[in-house]
Amino acid sequence: MSSTLTIRRALSRSVNFVRMYSEGATGATRPAGSSDAFTKREKAQEDLYVKQHEKEQLAALRESLKKQKEQLDALEKKM
């Protein structure tokens, strides 16, 4: 019986340790105004992604506009 109790105590201590460790690593917010190299890099990557996404959207809109103009020209010729 004492060996079972010892194992339970050891397991409960390791679980508490892991739980306490994992709570600190959940991505807590940083204080306002603090910026380290990681946050600067992360912001730069996000800005780059947004810029590329907007560039792709603009290209798609231009292609759509080009097709619409071609259809309009075709209709005008038909008339």
N, C-alpha and C positions, 0 to 999 in steps of 0.2 A: 504494500500500500504506500509506503513512503517513497518508493521509486516513482510511482505514478504521480504523486503529489509534486515531487521534485521536477518531473518533466513538464507538468502543467504550469508550474511557476516559471520555468525557463522559457516556455513558449509564450506565456503572457508577457513576460518582460521583453522578448524580442519583437512581439507584435506591437507593443507600446512604443518601442524604439522606432520601428519602421513607420508607424503611424505618425509619430512626432516628426520624423524626418521628412515624410512625404508632404505634410501640411505646409512646410516652409518652401517647398519647391513647386507650388501650384501656380506660379506666375503672378505674384502679388504686384500691384501697381507701384510705380516708383513715385517718389515725392515730386511735386510740381517744380519745374525748373531744372531738374537734374537731367543731364544728358551725358551718357558715356559713349564709348565707341560703338557698342552694340546697338544702342537706340539710334544713333546717327546712321549706321549702316542699314538698319532695318527700315528707317524712313526713306533712305535713298533707294533701296530696293522696291519699296512700295510705290514711290514716285515714278520710278522707271517702268514698273508694271502698268501703272495708270496711263502713262504717256504712250506706251506701246499699244495698249488697248484702245485709247482714243484715236491713235493713228490708224489702226485697223478699221475702226468704225467709220472714220472719215473716208478712207479708201472705198469702203463698201457703199457709202452714200454717194460718192462721186460716180461709181460704176452704175448705181441705180439711176442717177440723174442722166447719165449718158444714154442708158437704154430708153428712158422716158423720152429724151429728145429725139432719138432715132425713130421711136414709134410715132411721135408727133409729126416728124418730117414725112414719114411714110403715109400718114393720114392726109397731110396737106397735099402730097403729090396725087393721091387718089381723088381728092376733091377737084 
